[in-house]
Each structure stands twice: as structure tokens, then as C-alpha cells.
Amino acid sequence: FGASTTVLMQNLAAAMRSQLSPGDEIVICVADHESNIGPWDRLSEFGIVIKTWPINHETLKLELSDLEPLMSDRTRLVCVHHVSNILGEINPIREIADFVHAHGARICVDAVAYAPHRAIDVQALDVDYYAFSLYKTYGPHTAVMYGKHSHLLELDTLYHYFYGKDKVPGKLEPGNPNYELAYSILGITDYLQELGRRAGASPSASPREQVEAAFTAITAQENTLVERLLSWANGRDDVHLVGQRENTPASTRIPTIAFTVDGWTPEALCREMDPKGIAIRHGDFHSRRLIE
């Protein structure tokens, strides 16, 4: 547990530093939220080589063909987002993880923009590190990071010296997690299980099955809303979508949709919508490098 995904990524980078040697390489993605860029970029002062995985400027998609030339026998980590909080497209994380592992490296995934919209199975994804903020998933202002146990054992302690390498996860939670917030996240699963039962899951189904049923219902509702907005936007000459213009193949987009409108600055459009009770926002949303 940690205060935010930003803090957890900074902690992970700090705990990993002694496992890295000058000349080792970390690949970051230009389309990521800064939480999964800045902590790694700052390791360059210790001689770590930072490479940037670009997006295709025509399709605004990540391509493995653009990642491949960046990989070498010194690549230790590839950092990527499950979903961009600007573009809204779901990246094929299992495919990327398989590619990264085949090249002898590990993968660190920022799932903040994905976690509110789909059920997560870190084992099926075969990710090495995976983090998201619980305040984005109907919960309190705290965050969680998953790591494969064998990897967590290798990390340095961020706590007192007598918290040895085998003290997982305590060594990565200096001062201990916030107990009130950690306990209150049980309300998230309570909510999702109830939603799953209302969506048709059997009361005797496992908690996991009930949560999956909830996210199936969430996805169906979101797809309806996404299709309505995309169809409207695609039918206009003055509205310009940023990123994937359709939600096909099925459900490859979350309902995070960036766009511009001819004759309006983004700020002016947002201010016009506020009195109507429609919450849209403008800016870079901490994905500054993507916007630039």
C-alpha cells in the first residue's frame, strides 16, 4: 500500500536502484502518466540508460515493432501503461509482457486508468509490477502495487535496517500503511460483489465471480455510452477525436475520450459545459510528454 501510484512508483524505483548497474537500460513510454516516467528517468543520474518507446504518430498506438529496436541484453525493465488517461485505448499487456520477458527484461505497468473499468488478473497478465490508485476505483485515497514475490524479495528495504529483504511487503511500506484507509478498501469489493449479484451473479458464486460479473455489467454500460458519444463525434466535421475513433474490436476502449472542437479552446469549452452539470476537463492530466 502507498499514498498514491506516484509514491509507489517512486518507492519501487528507489528499492530497485541497487540491483541496477551503470549501463543497464530502462525503457519508458512517452504516452505514460508521469508517475511511470519520472521515477525511472531520475535513475539516469546513477548511470542508468533511459530509452523512450514512442507512439505511432499516425495511429497513436504503441507498436512492438517500435519497442524491439530499443531492447538489448542490458534492458532490465520496460514501463508502460495499461490504458492512457488521454487516449483511452486498452493496450495488450499480456502480449507486451510476453515480448518483454522473451527479451530477458521485466515489465512495470501503470493501471490507474484501467482499474476502474475492468476486472484485473495479474497472474493472467504475467506482469512483474502492477500499480493503481484505489481512489480511482470507488475507494479511499490510497493506492496498491502488486509485484511478483520473488522480485519483491530482491528489492532493498525502504524501512529500518532490521527490515530485511525477506520482509515483504513491510520493507516497502515505511512507517506502515494507513490502517484506516487499508481496511476501508474492503468496501470496494463489497460494492462490486453486490453490483455483480444485481447484474445476475449467483449469491453462491465466489467473490471473484461476483466481481467479474460486476465489471461485465460496467463494461456493457460504458460501451453504450462510448458508442453514443463516438457516433455523434464521428458524424461532425468540427469535432476531432484524439486516439481511437471506434470501440472495435469489442471493448478495446474505455470511456476516456479526448477531443477538440473547431472554434473553441479546450478551457472555454469546459467552462461552457460546467453550468450544464457535465464534468469535462482540459489540460495534460499529468501525461505532459504525450501532450507535448
LUMPAKOL-212829 format. One record per residue (C-alpha): chain; residue in one letter; x, y, z; residue number from 0. Coordinates in steps of 0.2 Angstrom, whole numbers, always signed. Example, Ala and Ser with C-alpha at 12.3 -4.5 7.8 and 13.67 -1.06 7.14 Angstrom:
REM LUMPAKOL-212829
R|A|A|+62|-22|+39|0
R|A|S|+68|-5|+36|1
This chain:
REM LUMPAKOL-212829
R|A|F|+0|+0|+0|0
R|A|G|+5|+18|-3|1
R|A|A|-2|+36|-3|2
R|A|S|-3|+36|-22|3
R|A|T|+3|+27|-38|4
R|A|T|+15|+41|-40|5
R|A|V|+23|+37|-22|6
R|A|L|+23|+18|-25|7
R|A|M|+32|+20|-42|8
R|A|Q|+45|+31|-33|9
R|A|N|+47|+19|-19|10
R|A|L|+49|+5|-32|11
R|A|A|+62|+14|-41|12
R|A|A|+72|+18|-25|13
R|A|A|+71|+0|-19|14
R|A|M|+77|-7|-36|15
R|A|R|+92|+5|-38|16
R|A|S|+105|-6|-30|17
R|A|Q|+100|-20|-42|18
R|A|L|+104|-9|-57|19
R|A|S|+122|-5|-63|20
R|A|P|+128|+9|-74|21
R|A|G|+124|+5|-92|22
R|A|D|+108|-5|-88|23
R|A|E|+93|+1|-98|24
R|A|I|+76|+5|-93|25
R|A|V|+63|+8|-107|26
R|A|I|+49|+21|-103|27
R|A|C|+34|+25|-114|28
R|A|V|+31|+43|-120|29
R|A|A|+12|+41|-118|30
R|A|D|+13|+36|-100|31
R|A|H|+7|+47|-85|32
R|A|E|+22|+55|-77|33
R|A|S|+21|+43|-62|34
R|A|N|+28|+29|-73|35
R|A|I|+41|+40|-81|36
R|A|G|+49|+52|-69|37
R|A|P|+55|+40|-55|38
R|A|W|+64|+30|-69|39
R|A|D|+70|+45|-78|40
R|A|R|+79|+51|-62|41
R|A|L|+89|+35|-61|42
R|A|S|+99|+42|-76|43
R|A|E|+110|+51|-63|44
R|A|F|+116|+34|-57|45
R|A|G|+122|+29|-75|46
R|A|I|+106|+20|-80|47
R|A|V|+102|+22|-98|48
R|A|I|+84|+28|-101|49
R|A|K|+76|+24|-118|50
R|A|T|+59|+30|-124|51
R|A|W|+46|+19|-133|52
R|A|P|+37|+31|-145|53
R|A|I|+19|+30|-150|54
R|A|N|+15|+29|-169|55
R|A|H|+11|+47|-173|56
R|A|E|-2|+42|-187|57
R|A|T|-12|+29|-177|58
R|A|L|-7|+35|-159|59
R|A|K|-4|+17|-155|60
R|A|L|+10|+8|-146|61
R|A|E|+19|-4|-158|62
R|A|L|+30|-19|-153|63
R|A|S|+40|-15|-169|64
R|A|D|+45|+2|-161|65
R|A|L|+50|-7|-145|66
R|A|E|+60|-20|-152|67
R|A|P|+75|-10|-158|68
R|A|L|+76|-2|-140|69
R|A|M|+78|-19|-132|70
R|A|S|+96|-26|-129|71
R|A|D|+105|-38|-117|72
R|A|R|+106|-23|-105|73
R|A|T|+87|-20|-104|74
R|A|R|+81|-23|-87|75
R|A|L|+64|-15|-86|76
R|A|V|+50|-9|-98|77
R|A|C|+37|+3|-91|78
R|A|V|+21|+5|-99|79
R|A|H|+3|+10|-96|80
R|A|H|-12|-2|-97|81
R|A|V|-23|+12|-103|82
R|A|S|-18|+30|-107|83
R|A|N|-28|+43|-97|84
R|A|I|-28|+53|-113|85
R|A|L|-30|+41|-127|86
R|A|G|-42|+28|-118|87
R|A|E|-36|+13|-128|88
R|A|I|-33|-3|-119|89
R|A|N|-15|-9|-123|90
R|A|P|-12|-28|-125|91
R|A|I|-2|-30|-109|92
R|A|R|-1|-49|-109|93
R|A|E|+7|-48|-127|94
R|A|I|+19|-34|-121|95
R|A|A|+24|-44|-106|96
R|A|D|+27|-60|-116|97
R|A|F|+38|-49|-128|98
R|A|V|+47|-41|-114|99
R|A|H|+50|-57|-105|100
R|A|A|+56|-66|-121|101
R|A|H|+70|-52|-121|102
R|A|G|+75|-56|-103|103
R|A|A|+68|-40|-95|104
R|A|R|+54|-36|-83|105
R|A|I|+38|-26|-85|106
R|A|C|+31|-12|-74|107
R|A|V|+13|-7|-78|108
R|A|D|+3|+9|-73|109
R|A|A|-15|+3|-72|110
R|A|V|-23|+18|-65|111
R|A|A|-34|+22|-80|112
R|A|Y|-38|+4|-82|113
R|A|A|-43|-2|-65|114
R|A|P|-60|+7|-63|115
R|A|H|-66|-1|-79|116
R|A|R|-61|-20|-80|117
R|A|A|-58|-34|-68|118
R|A|I|-39|-37|-66|119
R|A|D|-30|-54|-65|120
R|A|V|-11|-50|-63|121
R|A|Q|-7|-69|-65|122
R|A|A|-16|-70|-82|123
R|A|L|-7|-54|-87|124
R|A|D|+10|-61|-81|125
R|A|V|+16|-44|-76|126
R|A|D|+30|-41|-64|127
R|A|Y|+24|-25|-56|128
R|A|Y|+7|-18|-57|129
R|A|A|+0|-2|-48|130
R|A|F|-16|+8|-47|131
R|A|S|-24|+20|-36|132
R|A|L|-39|+15|-26|133
R|A|Y|-47|+32|-26|134
R|A|K|-50|+29|-45|135
R|A|T|-59|+13|-41|136
R|A|Y|-73|+19|-30|137
R|A|G|-62|+19|-14|138
R|A|P|-52|+29|-2|139
R|A|H|-37|+40|-6|140
R|A|T|-23|+27|-6|141
R|A|A|-15|+15|-19|142
R|A|V|-9|-3|-21|143
R|A|M|+6|-11|-30|144
R|A|Y|+7|-29|-35|145
R|A|G|+24|-37|-38|146
R|A|K|+29|-55|-40|147
R|A|H|+35|-61|-24|148
R|A|S|+52|-67|-30|149
R|A|H|+55|-49|-37|150
R|A|L|+50|-41|-21|151
R|A|L|+62|-51|-11|152
R|A|E|+76|-44|-22|153
R|A|L|+72|-26|-18|154
R|A|D|+81|-15|-5|155
R|A|T|+71|-11|+11|156
R|A|L|+64|+7|+12|157
R|A|Y|+61|+4|+31|158
R|A|H|+73|+2|+46|159
R|A|Y|+89|-8|+43|160
R|A|F|+82|-23|+53|161
R|A|Y|+68|-25|+40|162
R|A|G|+77|-37|+29|163
R|A|K|+75|-42|+11|164
R|A|D|+63|-56|+16|165
R|A|K|+51|-44|+25|166
R|A|V|+38|-42|+11|167
R|A|P|+28|-31|+9|168
R|A|G|+33|-21|+25|169
R|A|K|+50|-16|+19|170
R|A|L|+41|-6|+5|171
R|A|E|+29|+2|+17|172
R|A|P|+40|+14|+28|173
R|A|G|+30|+19|+43|174
R|A|N|+17|+6|+39|175
R|A|P|+2|+9|+28|176
R|A|N|-13|+19|+33|177
R|A|Y|-23|+6|+43|178
R|A|E|-39|+16|+41|179
R|A|L|-38|+18|+23|180
R|A|A|-31|+0|+20|181
R|A|Y|-46|-8|+30|182
R|A|S|-59|+3|+21|183
R|A|I|-55|-4|+4|184
R|A|L|-65|-19|+9|185
R|A|G|-80|-8|+4|186
R|A|I|-74|-8|-14|187
R|A|T|-76|-27|-15|188
R|A|D|-92|-27|-5|189
R|A|Y|-99|-14|-18|190
R|A|L|-93|-24|-33|191
R|A|Q|-99|-40|-26|192
R|A|E|-117|-33|-23|193
R|A|L|-116|-25|-40|194
R|A|G|-112|-42|-48|195
R|A|R|-126|-50|-39|196
R|A|R|-138|-37|-45|197
R|A|A|-131|-40|-63|198
R|A|G|-136|-58|-62|199
R|A|A|-122|-67|-52|200
R|A|S|-127|-81|-41|201
R|A|P|-127|-77|-22|202
R|A|S|-117|-93|-20|203
R|A|A|-104|-88|-33|204
R|A|S|-87|-85|-27|205
R|A|P|-82|-67|-23|206
R|A|R|-71|-66|-38|207
R|A|E|-85|-72|-50|208
R|A|Q|-97|-59|-42|209
R|A|V|-83|-45|-45|210
R|A|E|-81|-51|-63|211
R|A|A|-100|-50|-66|212
R|A|A|-100|-33|-60|213
R|A|F|-86|-27|-72|214
R|A|T|-95|-36|-86|215
R|A|A|-110|-25|-82|216
R|A|I|-99|-10|-80|217
R|A|T|-92|-13|-97|218
R|A|A|-108|-15|-106|219
R|A|Q|-115|+1|-99|220
R|A|E|-98|+10|-103|221
R|A|N|-99|+3|-121|222
R|A|T|-116|+10|-124|223
R|A|L|-111|+27|-118|224
R|A|V|-94|+27|-128|225
R|A|E|-104|+21|-144|226
R|A|R|-116|+36|-142|227
R|A|L|-103|+49|-140|228
R|A|L|-91|+42|-153|229
R|A|S|-105|+40|-166|230
R|A|W|-110|+58|-163|231
R|A|A|-92|+65|-164|232
R|A|N|-88|+55|-179|233
R|A|G|-103|+62|-188|234
R|A|R|-97|+80|-186|235
R|A|D|-84|+89|-196|236
R|A|D|-80|+101|-182|237
R|A|V|-76|+88|-168|238
R|A|H|-59|+80|-169|239
R|A|L|-56|+64|-158|240
R|A|V|-39|+61|-151|241
R|A|G|-35|+42|-152|242
R|A|Q|-45|+28|-157|243
R|A|R|-61|+33|-166|244
R|A|E|-71|+17|-163|245
R|A|N|-73|+4|-150|246
R|A|T|-69|-10|-161|247
R|A|P|-64|-24|-160|248
R|A|A|-76|-25|-145|249
R|A|S|-72|-16|-129|250
R|A|T|-54|-10|-134|251
R|A|R|-58|+7|-127|252
R|A|I|-63|+14|-110|253
R|A|P|-74|+29|-109|254
R|A|T|-60|+42|-108|255
R|A|I|-62|+52|-124|256
R|A|A|-51|+67|-129|257
R|A|F|-56|+78|-142|258
R|A|T|-55|+96|-149|259
R|A|V|-69|+107|-157|260
R|A|D|-66|+120|-170|261
R|A|G|-68|+137|-164|262
R|A|W|-66|+133|-146|263
R|A|T|-51|+132|-134|264
R|A|P|-52|+117|-123|265
R|A|E|-54|+128|-107|266
R|A|A|-68|+139|-115|267
R|A|L|-77|+123|-119|268
R|A|C|-76|+116|-102|269
R|A|R|-82|+132|-94|270
R|A|E|-97|+132|-105|271
R|A|M|-101|+114|-100|272
R|A|D|-99|+117|-81|273
R|A|P|-116|+126|-78|274
R|A|K|-124|+112|-88|275
R|A|G|-118|+99|-75|276
R|A|I|-107|+90|-87|277
R|A|A|-90|+87|-80|278
R|A|I|-77|+88|-94|279
R|A|R|-59|+94|-91|280
R|A|H|-44|+101|-101|281
R|A|G|-26|+100|-99|282
R|A|D|-12|+87|-99|283
R|A|F|-18|+76|-84|284
R|A|H|+0|+73|-79|285
R|A|S|+3|+65|-96|286
R|A|R|+13|+80|-101|287
R|A|R|+26|+71|-113|288
R|A|L|+11|+64|-123|289
R|A|I|+3|+80|-125|290
R|A|E|+19|+89|-130|291
